[in-house]
Amino acid sequence: MPRSLIYVFLLSMLLFISCQQHQPQEKYTIAFSQCIGTDAWRQTMLQEMKRELSFHPEIAFLYADAKGNSKQQIQQIETFLKQDIDLLIVSPNEADPLTPIVNSIYQQNIPVIVTDRKTSSNLYNVYVGADNVAIGNLAGKYIANTLKGKGNISIITGLKGTSASIEREKGLRESLRDHPAIKITHVLEGDWERAKARTLAQDHLEELASSDLIFAFNDQMALGVREILQRFDTKANQIIIGVDALPGSGNGLEQINKGYLQASLLYPTGGAEAIRTAIAILKKEFYQRDNLLGTLVIDSSNANLMALQSEKIEVQQSDIDRQQMLITEQSKIYNDQKTILNVLIISLVMAVVFGGVSIIVIKSNWSKNKDLESQNKEILQQQQQLIEMSEQVKEASEARSNFFTNVSHEFKTPLTLILAPVEELLKEKGISVSAKEQLQRIRRSAHKLFQLVNELIDMHKISKSKIRLQAAPVPIDHFIHQVIATFKPLSTLNRISLSYSNRAQIKELWFDEYLLEQVMSNLISNAIKFTEKNGKIEIILERNTFGDYVYLRVIDNGRGISPEHIDHVFDPFYQGGYNPDGSGIGLSYVQEIINLHHGQVTVSSKLNEGSCFTIRLPIGHLHLKNNELRETVPSTASIPKQALSTYNSKQLDEEVSFTSSRLPSILLIDDHADIRMFLKDLLKQEYNIYTAENYDRAVELATTKYPDLIVCDVMLPDKSGIEVLKYLKFDAQTSHIPIILLTAIDSDEGKIAGMRAMADAYLTKPFNTDHLKAVIENLLYLRKGLKERYMSEIDPSDDLSEREYSEQDKRFLNNFSAVVESRLSDPKLSVEDISSELHMSRVQLYRKVKALLQCSVNEHLLQRRMKKAQHLIMEGLNINEIAEKVGFSSAAYFTSAFKKYYGITPSAFKKEKIK
């Protein structure tokens, strides 16, 4: 054979082998055994799984439905095992029968995902399901709101002994403990079936008809009860709520829109979440062990939107399925052409080997090569088409992902249409107290939903950001004491000793105060969490032998960390036995912050003896880069040097900065003399200033000087600023004074405590001076406007302008007028109500009003109502509207009272004034 033919033969063989070589995509098999739920619920869960699997053609999916039969489900799982599955998803109806076989599969290193209900052991990889206790709890809150806190209810439970039924009833009863006037009068077992619920409803028709509300543990049972009530025309419009809120014909969403159900609690199937978690497990990606799915109440206000969302998802899924079919067809064409190409190559090889005629074969090969080149171009074109179609599929996937964000944006329009009218209604005068409370409840819930929608949108915007170090010299003792002060209430509650000692004799260290506060808070919080009562936690600062580092140690005598976990406590997302309930990111974040400070954090521990976390930090600032140093220090974080002269704190408090009697007065309370001096210098040009350094001095000045506003630090040497706030706010003489709380610790617990103690504002140090001034100006402006309004509305016939009142009496009159005006439209307003809001006895109120206004409380109340009625008559309102706005139960009663008071009817008064 000529050498050229041998070369052609070898090249052809190499080309043939290269065409045969390819990298097949790794295949997996997932089996799903389902046993619980109604047919509609199971079908919805299966559809969600198939939708998610449409993005993973490499996954083979096996499915079996036991329809509530645990024995049959065990047999189906055994059949799956014989088919060499890679992962099992199981949805057990009963925990105990399924536990042994699930444990066996887990021990064979086959990943197991349990959905909706757990087994009796923890031998599984992931749990995906709804929080049935939370569903019951939410149902209780909805029932209490619907029945307005009073009534009788009947509940239709599921299969006896199932965890879902038990937990939903538990959550419901826990929620209704706060509403003792709501009674659960009847509990019927519906076994999750519509037919069984119909039978129960027929057998207990009288009991169910006597209930104000019926709560069924799924929508099908709820619809079964509704059918019986309608058949016998017994309270056909009775309130019935269920659980599931499934889309589709005959399911919860459709029945809510038709008005057959009042509401339903969304019970997510978790099908998509189970498949996504399974893919992550098979591809060895990060996954979460416990996945609790959220819920919400769906009623006529949002059922249409949820149904629209479901329809859009189905349409998009249809588009995705169509794209997948096109890809499959193109892949088939590609494979067919690849087979043709391989046949041609084999033919070419055979022709070269057995032809024997070199020139003819070479020419023939040239011709065939041209054909092959043309075919290759066609193949490349088809490959390009496949790439373009793949991009289209990717765009469709992104569109599906972005759909939820778009729906979230669509939520904002109806939310705006809820919030805006509510705000306008709240501005209306004369609405009843109960109506105002309901409107405020609607506003709070709408704001909460608005916040949740924004968070859902923000989820698509989050990206990992680098932490930037901003170091500055910080007094270490003051810093540690401030951090400890945050945890003092918690340590006292748990009877844990929390102490600090500085053995390094160092007054100042360079670090980022905000970041190191997070480090210390994390370590102290963990120490308290794992230390038993009567234990102790020590924070010790020491210097190393060479004097170039300090060691900051947090030592506890708690439960300690076992040796197999101690090497992993700083690993991201590691939970292990150290903190199995946490997220596993706290100590990893601590290590990242300390590394930024060019330091090191280590841990040593003995089981049942305690732990010691040690932070090593360099002394000085030479180790820090220029971009790691804080460029400017906020004005309130450090006081100007010229203001840091030595001050006698007692002299500072005794000194009063009095500019003019016409200016408002402010009381500054802070144990730090420099802060008091700084704030006084900042505000003395516009206000008269009093200062106090402790609780006793603050209370003395507040109750003798009656300042127009108080600025108070939370941390005081004797008692906290919260206690100052509580004392002044619950004293009738000082309760009207606006109080701003200042603190160096920015914690949610502190803010909640301050707001519950009725603080008017809560600012954290370092604060923006313009912000502080704006808050002070706003509070004083609002107080002044309120005062002028109420004082101006006191009847001029009393000649109050000619009288001289003490500051205390003026404040009493302001508060008294404010209560009367705010509830003028309430026909049930009594002297007892007013005295209760002013924190005074009935006798004290009567004497005070009589002495200041020379009339009784009821006479003043009638006077104010008649005055307001005059204004409303001139504004053109009809008699019914005026009667409602000035607190009369009927128009006739108002007309009679008006005529008795003025000697003329309202209509005659209006005609006389118009003339």
N, C-alpha and C positions, 0 to 999 in steps of 0.2 A: 504494500500500500504506500503511495507517495507520502512524503513527510507532510506536505501541505494538507492532505486529507486527514492525517492523524491529528494535526493541530485543529482543524475544523471540527473533527469528532470530539476532541477533548473540550474545546470551547463550547460546543453544543451541550455536552453533558453537564459542564459547570452551569450554563444558563438554565438548563432543565432543573438541576438540583436547587439553584437559587430561587426559581419560581415556585418550587414545592415547599420551600422553607417559609414559615410564618410563625408569628407568636400568637397562639390562641389566647383569647381572654379567659381568665380564670373563672370557672363555673362554681356556683354554690346552689345548695338545695335547702330551702326553708320549708318546714312543715308547720301547719297551724291547725290545732285542735280546738274547736269551739263547742261550748256546752250551755252557756247561760244566755238569758235575755229573750225577748220576744223575737218573732220572725223578722219583723221590720228592723229591730235594733241589730240583730245579727247580720242582716243583709246590708245595712248601712256600714257596719264595721268592715265587712268583706269588701265593699266597694271602695272604702278609703284605702284599704291595703292594696287593692289592685291598681288604684290610681297612683299610689306611691311606687309600686313595682313597675309601672310603665316606664319609669326612668332607668330601670336596671334590667335590661334584657338578659344579662348574664345570670340572673337568679331564676332557678326553677322553684315553683311554688306548689306545694301539696296542701290540700284543704279537706277537712272532714268535720262534719257537724253531728254531734251526739244528741242535740236537742234535749238537754236536761238529764240525760241518762249517764250517770257516772261510770257504770260498768262498761257501757258501750264506748265511752271516751277512753277508758284504759285500754280496751282492745284496739281502738284506732291508733293510739300512741304506739303500742307494740308493733303494729303493722308498719308505722312510719320508721321505726328503728331498723326494720329489715331492709328498708330502701336506702340505707346509708345516707341519712340526712346530716347536714352541717349545723343546723340550729333548729330548736323547737320553740314555737310560741303556743302557749296553752292558756285557755280561759276556763278555769274549773268552776263547776256549779257548787260543789261541796269540797271543803278543804281537806278533810281527813282521808277520804278514799284515794285522792290523787297524790297525796304527799309521798308515799313510798316509791311510786314509779318515777315521779319528778326527781326525787333524791337520787334514784339509781341513774337516771340520765345525766344529771349534773356530775355525779362521781365518775362517769365515763368521759368526762371532759367535753361533753357536748353542751354548748351554751343553751340556757333556758331563759325565756322571757315569760313572766307570768303577768296576765292582764286582768284587770277588773277586780279579781279577788286573789288573795295570797293563799299559799299553802300553809300547812301547820309548822313548817320549818323555814329556815333562812337559806336553804340550799338551792339557790337560783341566782342568776346573774343580774336580772333587772326586773323591776316591777313597774308596770304602766297601768294607771287606773285613776278614776276619780276619787276624791275625798268624800265618802258618803256621809261622814259626820258633818263636814262643812255644808253638804247639800241639805241635810236635815236642819242645820243651824240657820242657813239662809231662808229655808222654807218657813221656819218659826218666825223670823223677823218679818217676812212678807205677810204672813198670816196676822201677826200682831198689828202691822200697819194697816192691813185691809180691814180688820175688825175693830180698829181703833182701840186696841188694848182690852176688849171685853167680848166674850161670847163662848159658845160651845162648838167644838169641832169633833168630827169623826175621822179616823184614819184607816185606810185600807193598806195593810202591810203586804210584803211579798212572801215567798216561801219561808216557812218557819225554820229558824236556825241558820239561815244564810247570813253571811256577814253584811251584805248590802242592806238587808232589811233591818238587822239589829242596829247597825251604825246610823242609818237614817233616822230611826226612831229615837236613838240616843241623842243625836244632834238636835232633833226637833224638841225633845223634852228639855234639854239643857237651855235652848234658846227661850222656851216659854216660861222658864223659872222667873224671868224678869217681868212676866206678865201674869200674876196670879189670878187675874179675872178671866183669863182664857182657860177653859177646861177641856181636857180630852175625855169626852163622854163615852165613846165607843171605839174599840179596836177590833177590826175584822181582818182575817187572813185570806188574801186573795190569790196567793200562790203565783203572782205575776201574770195571771191569765185573765183575759177579758170575759170568757164564758163563766169562770168561777166568780168573778166580780159581779156579773149579772145575777147569778144565783144568790149570792150573798145579799145584794141590794134588794132582791125580791123578798128574801126571808126576813130582812131587817128594814123593811121599807119605812115603818113608823119611826124607828130610831134615827135613820138617816135624814128623814124629812124634818125632824126636830132640831137638827144641827144647823148652825149658822154657816158652816163651811165644811167641805169634805176634802181631805188631802189623801190622794192615792199615790202609792210609791212608784207607779209608772203610768204613762198616758193611757195605755190600753185598758187598765183596770178603771181609770177615771172615766173613760168613754163608756165602759160597760155599766157603771153606776148611772151615768147621764141617760143612757137608753132606757133604763128601768124607770127613773124619775119622770122622764118625758112620757113614757107609755102610760103610766098611771096618773099623769098630769099633777104630780105632787111636787110643788115648789120647783117647777121646770127651770126657773131662772136662778136656782141656788148656785152659790159660789163653789166651783170645783176646780182644784188645781192638781197637776200631776208632775211626773218627772220623765224626762228623756228629750222632749222638744225635737223629735226627729222630723226631717223634711220628707216630702213625698205624700202621695195620696193616702188618706185615712190616718195619717200620723199627726203628732202633736201640733206642729206649726200650722197645718191646714185647719185643724179643729179650733185653734185659738182665733185664727182669722174669721172662721165661720161663727164664732161666739159660743161654741159648745163647751169650751174650757175657758176659765178666767185667765189662767196662767200655767206655765210649766217651767220646771227648773232644768236647764240644759245639763244633760248627762253625756259627756263626750265619750265616744267609743274607744278612742285611743288607737285606732287601727293604723293611721299614718305614723303616729309617734312610735308604735311598736316596730313597724318596718324600718323607719329611719334608724332606730336604735340597733336593730338586727344588722343592718348594713354596716354600721359603725363597729359592731363587735366583730363581724366577719373580716372587715378590713383593718382590724386592730387599731382603730381610732378611739379617741376619748369618748366615753359615754357616762351617763349618770345612772346610778343604781336605782334610786327611787324617783319616779316621775309621776307626781300628783297633778292631775289635770284640773283646771279651773272650771268654775260654773258661774251662771248668772240666771236671773229671773227673766223669762220671756213672756210678755203679755201683749195686748193689742197694740201697745205703743212701739214695740220693736219687732213683732212677729213678721210683718211684711218685709222689713229690711233683711231679716235673717233668711226668709224664703227667697228673696231676690239674690242674696249672696250665694245660697245653695244652687240656684239656677245658673248663675254666672260660672260657678265652679264646674258644673256639669257641662256647660257649653265649652269652656276651655279644655276640659278633659277630652271632650269629643274631638276638638282640634288637635290635641296632642296625639290621640289614638290614630287620627287620620295621617298625621305626619309620620308616626311610627310605621304605619302600613306602607307609605311611600318609600321609607328607608328600607323596609324589608324587600319590597319589589326591586329597588335599585340594587340592593345587595345580591339578590338572586340573579339579576342580569349580569352584574359584575362577576359572580362566581361562574356563570355559564360561559362568559367570554374568557375567563381565566382557564376554564377546562378546554375550550377550543384552542387557546394559545398553547397549552401543554400538549394537546394532540398534534398540533402543527410542529412543535419542537421535536416530538418523538418521531414524526414522519420524516423530518429533516435529518435526524440522526440515522434513521434506517436507510434513507436514500444515500447518505454519505458512505455508510459502512458497506452496503450491498450494491451500490450502483456500479462502482468500478471504473466509471468514466469520469476522469477528473475535470476536464474542461466543461463538459455538459453539466456535470453536477455543480461546479462552481457557478456557472451562468444561471443554472436553475436556482441555486441558493441566493445569488444576487437578486433575482426576481422575487424569490420568496421573502428575502430580507426586506425588500421594499414594501411588500404586502404587510409583513410583520410591523414595520415602522408605522405604516398607516394605521394598522390596528392598535398599535401602542398609543398613537396619538388619540384615537377614539377612546381607548381605556383611560388615558390621562384626562380627557375631557369629561368622561363619566365619573372619574374620581373627583374632579373639581366640582361636578354637580352634587356628588355625595357630600363633599365638604360644605357646599352652600346649604344643602338641606339640613346637614347637622347643625349649622349655625341657626337655621330657622327653628329647629327643635330647641336649641339653647335659648333663643329669644322667647319661644313659647313658655319654656320653663321659668325664665325670668319674669315674664308677664304674669304667670300664675303666682310667683312669689310676691310680686308687687301688687297683686290684686288686693291682698289683705291691707296693705298700706293705703290703697285707694279707697277701700271701704271705710278705713279709719278716718280718712279725710272727709268722706261723705257723712260720717257721724257728726261732724262739727256743725253742719248746717242745722239739723234738728235740735242740737244742743243749744245753739245760739238762739233759736226760736223758743226754747224753753226758758233760758236764763234771762233774756231781755224782758219778756212780759212779766216774769216773776219779780225782777228788780223794779219794774214800774209799779206793780201791784203793792210792793212793800212800801213804796213812797206815798201810797194813798193814805189819807187821813181817815180815821174812823173805822178801820177794819177791826174786827174782834180779835181778842188775844189768841183764841184757838186758831182762827184763820191765819193769823200772822205766824204762829208756830208752824203750821202746815206749810206755808210758803217758804219759811226759812229752812224747813227740812228738805223741801224740793230743791231749793237753791244749793244746799250743801251736797245733796246727792248728785245734782247735775255737775257741780264743780268737780266732785270726785271722779265722775265718769269722764269729764273733760280732761282731767289729769291722766287718767288711764289711757285715753285715746292718744294723747301726746306722747306718753311713754311707748305705746305701740309703734308710733311713727318714728320715734327716736331710735328704736331698735335697729332700724336700717341705716342709721347714721353713725353708729358707734364704731370707732376704730381705736386700736391700741395706741395710747399716747405715752411718750417718755416723760418720766418724772424729772423735773429740773431742780437742782439744789440751789437754795438761796440762803447761805449761811451768814450769821452775824453773831457778835458777842452777846451771850445771854447769861444773866445771873443764875447759876445752876441751882442754888438752894431754893430761890423763889420759884423757879420753874417746876422743880420736883414737888414742892409743897402745893402748888396750884393743881398739878395733875392728881396728887393724892386727895386733895379736897373733893375732886369730882367723885371719887370712889368711897369717900367716908360714909355716906348713907348706906351704900350697899354692904360695906364691910361691917358696919355697926349692926345692920339687920341680920347678918350671918354670924355675928359675934366673933369676928376675925380681927386680930390685932394687925394694924398697918402702920409701919414706922419707917423713918428715914434717918440715916446718919452719914455725915460727910467726914470720912477719915483721910481724904486726900488733901484737906486744907486748901482747896481751890475754890475761888469765888465765881469764876467766869469761864465758860467754855464756848468755842465757836461751833455752832451747828444751826440747822434749819429748824426753828422752833416749832413750826406747824408739823413737819414730818416726824421729828423726834417725839412730839406729843402723841402721834398715832402709834409709834413704836411702844412707848411706855404704857399707853392705854391698852394696847393689845396684850402686852405681857402681864400687866396687873389684872386685867379682866380674866385672862386664862388662869392666873394664880388663884383668884377668888373662886373661880368656877370649880377648880379641882382641889380646893382645900376645905376640909370638914369644919363644922362649927367649933368654936373655941380654939381654932388654929391661929397661926401667925404668918405674916408676910413681912419680910425685911427688904428695904432698898438701901444698898450700901454703895458709896462712892469711894474708890481706893485708887492710889497711884502706883504705877509699876516701879521696879527697882531703879531704873535709869531716869525716871521722871519725865519721859516723853509721851506716855500714854496714861489714860485713866481707865479704870474698870468700873462699869456701872452694873451692879448685880441685883437681880430680882430673885429672892430666895423664899421658898414656901416649904411648909412641912406637910404637904398634901399627899395625894395618892401616888405621885411619881409616874415615871414612864418606863415601860418594860424594855429590855435590851433590844428585842427584835424591832421595835418601833423608833427608838431614839435616833438612829442614823437617818431616818426619813422625815423627821418632823418639819424640816425646812424645805422639803420637796413640794413643788406646786401641786395642788389638788390632792395631796396625800391626807387621808383621814385616819385609817388604821385604828389601832386601839387607843391612841392618845386623845383624839377628839372625834369620835365616830359621827356625832351629830352636826359637826361644822362643815364648812365648805372646803376646807383644806387650803385656803389661800392666805390666811392671816399671818402665819409665821414666815411663809415665803415672801410676803410683802415686807415684813420686818427685815429680813435678810437683805432684800433689795435696797431698802432705805439705808441700812447701815453700810452696805457696800458703797453707796453713793457718797457717804461721809468718809470714805477711805478707812473704814473700820472693819470690825469683825464681830459676829455674834455666834456664841457657842452655847451648848447646853450640857449639863451633867445631871444625872438623876439616879435615885435608887427607889425601887418599887416599894410603895407603902411608907417611904421615909421622906420624900419630898424631891423638889427639883430646884435647879439654880440656872437661870439664864444670864449669861455674862456678855455685856456689850463693851468692846474695846474701842476707844475713840482717841485720836491723836490730840495732843495739847497744842494750843496756838492755832494759827491760820496759814502757816507757810506751806502746808501740804495742799491747800486749796487753790484751784485755778481762778483766774480773774472772773470767768463767767459763772463761777460757783459762789461768788460773794454777792450779797445783797447790795444793789447799787444805792438805793435810797430807803430810808427807814420811815414808815408812816408817821405822821405827826404825833399820833397818840401812842405809838409803840415806844417812843423814847421822848422825854420832855427836853426842850431846848436847854443847852448848858447854862445859859444865863438865868434860867428859871430854877436851877438845881441848887440854889444856895441853901445853906443850913437853915431849917425852919423849926421853930418850936411849935409842935402840933397843937398844943393847947392854945397858944397865942393865935394860931391860924383860925381855930374854931371860934375863939372869942371875937375875932375881928369880923366885922360886918362891912361888906362893900355896899354902901347905901348911896345911890346916885340921885334918885328922885322918887317922891311918894307916888308919882303917876306911873312909874315903871312897874311891871310885874316882878314878883320876888321868886327866887329859886333857892331851894335847899339842896346842897351838894353833900352826899354821904359817901365817904371812902376812907379806908384806914391808911391809905398811902398819901402822905403829905404832899408829895410832888404832883400827884394826880389832882388833888384838891386845888393846889395852887394853879396848875395849868388850866383846869376847867374854869376857875374863878377869873383868871386873866382873859380867858377866851370869851366869857359871857358878861363881865362886869360893865361893859360899855352900854349894854342893852337891857340889863336886868339888875335888880337888887339881889345880892348874894348872901346866903347864910351857909356855913359849913359845919359838918359834924364828922367825927372820926369813929364813932361806935354807936351801938344800938340805943343806949340810954340817952345820949346827947341828941340823937336824931329824933327820938320820940318827944323829948322835951321841947325842941325847937318847933317841930311840926304841930304840936298841940298848943303852943303859946304864940307863935308868929303867924301861923296859918299861911304858909307860902302858896303861891299860885301853881307851882310845879315842883316836883322832887326828882332828882337824879341820884340813884342809889346803886352802889356796888353790891354784888351778890355775896362776896367773901368779906366778912367783917370779923374783927378779933374775938368778939364775945358771942354774938348771935348773927345769923345770916341775914342778907338783905331780903330774903323771902319772908322771914319772920317780921321784919320791919313793915313789909308790904301788907302782910295779913293783919297786923295790928292796926295800921292806919286805915285800911279799906273796910274793916269791920267796926270802926268807930264812926258814929254818926257825924261827929264834928269834922272829921278829916277824910271821910270816904269819897268825897267829890274831887279830891286833889289828884291830878294826873301824876302817875309815877312811871319813870323810865328806869328799867333795870340794866346795869352794865355788868359784864363778866368777861374774864379772859378765857373761859372754857366754853367752847362752842359745842354743846351736846343737846340732843333732842330731849333728854330727860330734864335738863335744866330749863329749857324753853317751855316744856309742858308744865313744869311746876310753877314757873312764873306766870304763865297765862291762867292757870287754875287759881292762882292767888290774886287774879284780876289786875295784873300789870297792864299798863296802857301801851308800853312799847318794850322791846327786848333787843339790846344792841350788844355785839361782841367786840372785845378789844383784840387788835387795834381797830378803832372805828374811824370813819371819815368825819372830820369836823363839820364839813358842810352838811353831811347827812344828819349829824346830831342837832345842828342848829335848825335844820328844816323840820325835824321831828318835834323839837321844842316849840317852834313857831306854829306848827299845825295844831298841836295839842292845846296851846294857849288860845289860838284863834277860835278853835271849836268850842272851848270852854267859855270864852268871852261871848261868842255868838249865842250860845245856849242861854247864858246868863241874861244878856240884853233882851232876848226874845221872851223869856218867861217873866222877867221883871216888867217889861213893857206891857204885858198882857194882863197884869193885875189891875183891877178896876180903878180908874182915876178917882172915883168917888171916895175911895179910902184915903186919898190925900197922902199916899205913901211918900211922895217926893218931899213932903214937908217934915217927915219924921227922920230921926237919926237912929240908925240901927248899928249895932255892933257887927264886926266882921262875921262872927259866928251866926248871928240872927240872919244876916244877908244870905249866908250860905244855906241856912235852913230853908229860907223862903225860896231860894233857887231850886233846891232839891224837891221841896213840897210842890212847887208849881210844875216842875218837870214831870213828877208822877201823875198829877192831875191831868195835865195836857196830854200825856202819852196814852192815857186810858179814858179820855173823855167820852169816847164812843161806846164804852162798855156799860150797858144798863145795869149790870150786877156789881159795879164798883161800890165798895163800902168803905167805912172808916177803918174797919179791921184790915182791909186790903192795903190801904194807904199806909197805915202804921206799920204793917209787916214789911213793906218795901223800904220804909225809912228806918227800920230796925228800932222802933220805939213802941212803947205800950200805947193802948188806945187812950188812956187817961192823959199820958204825957203829951200826945199829939193834940188832944182837944185843948189842953191848957195852953200849949205853945201857940196854936193858931188863934185862940181867943185873945191872948195877950198881945199878939203882933198885929192881927187883922181886925180885931173887935167884932168877930163873927164866928159862928161854929163852922166845923168842917163841912157839914152838909149844906149850910147856907152859902159858903164859898163855892162849893161844887155846883150848886144850882145857879149861882151868879155867873160862873164861867160858861156854863151850858147856854144860858140865855144870851150872853154876850156873843158867843160864837154863832148862835142861831140867827142873831141880827145880821151878822156878816154874810151868812149863807143865804138868807132871804134876799139880800141886796144883790147877791151874785146870780140869782135867778133859779136856784134849785127848787124842786117841788117839795111839798110837805113831807112826803114819805122819806125822801133822801135826807132831808134835814133832821128828821126824827132819828133816823139810824145813825147819822154822824155825830149827834150830840147826846146819844145814850138813852133815848126813850124807846120803850118797847112797842109803841104804836103811834100812829099819826094823831089819833084822837087824844091820847094822853098828852102828847106834846102840845097840841093846840090849846087844851085846857090849862096846862101849866103856864104857857106863854101868856095867855089872856089874864090868868090870875096874877102873874108877876108884873106885866106892863099895863094891864087894864084895857088891852086891845088885842084883837085876833091877829095872827100872822099875816093874813091877806090884807086886812085893813092897814096894818103897819106898813106893808109894802106899797100900797097905794098912796099913803100919806107921805112916805119918803120920796116917792117918784114925783109927786107934785112939787 
